[in-house]
Amino acid sequence: VAPMDVAEQSATLRIDYVLQNWTGAERTGTLTGEIAPKNFTSDRRDRFTQPVTLAPGENRVRVTRRIDQPALWWSWDYGKPNLYQLTSTLADGAPSAKTLIGS
């Protein structure tokens, strides 16, 4: 996860995933994620869903998200170090929605 544009009004985050398809065939699935407060209280959550098609082998997927009015991180001498946590899941397109990867 890399912050691209950060200001009090909004922050743009680039999330780069490296996903491995261990099968010999192309697979489709759904990548879901949530960016949520880790060490502070807020009802704000950013949830996303993105369909993916994975070729056999290593695949790279990029997701860009904008967070409005983020709780900014400050060093201890200027304020509170607000942290966010990203939770992601990749599920395949089979009816059972078997989880392939989690973070």
Long-range contacts (C-beta under 8 A, 24 or more apart in sequence): 1-86, 4-64, 6-70, 6-72, 8-69, 8-70, 8-72, 9-68, 9-69, 10-66, 10-67, 10-68, 10-69, 10-70, 11-66, 11-67, 11-70, 11-72, 12-64, 12-65, 12-66, 12-67, 13-64, 13-65, 13-66, 13-67, 14-62, 14-63, 14-64, 15-62, 15-63, 15-64, 15-65, 15-86, 16-60, 16-61, 16-62, 17-60, 17-61, 17-62, 17-63, 17-88, 18-58, 18-59, 18-60, 19-52, 19-54, 19-58, 19-59, 19-60, 19-61, 19-90, 19-101, 20-57, 20-58, 20-59, 21-54, 21-55, 21-56, 21-57, 21-59, 23-56, 24-56, 25-56, 26-53, 26-54, 26-55, 26-56, 27-53, 27-54, 27-92, 27-93, 28-52, 28-53, 28-54, 28-92, 28-93, 29-54, 29-90, 29-91, 29-92, 29-93, 29-100, 30-90, 30-91, 30-93, 31-61, 31-63, 31-88, 31-89, 31-90, 32-88, 32-89, 32-90, 32-91, 33-63, 33-86, 33-87, 33-88, 33-89, 34-86, 34-87, 34-88, 35-65, 35-67, 35-84, 35-85, 35-86, 36-84, 36-85, 36-87, 37-71, 37-82, 37-83, 37-84, 37-85, 38-83, 38-84, 38-85, 39-81, 39-82, 39-83, 40-71, 40-80, 40-82, 40-83, 42-71, 44-69, 52-90
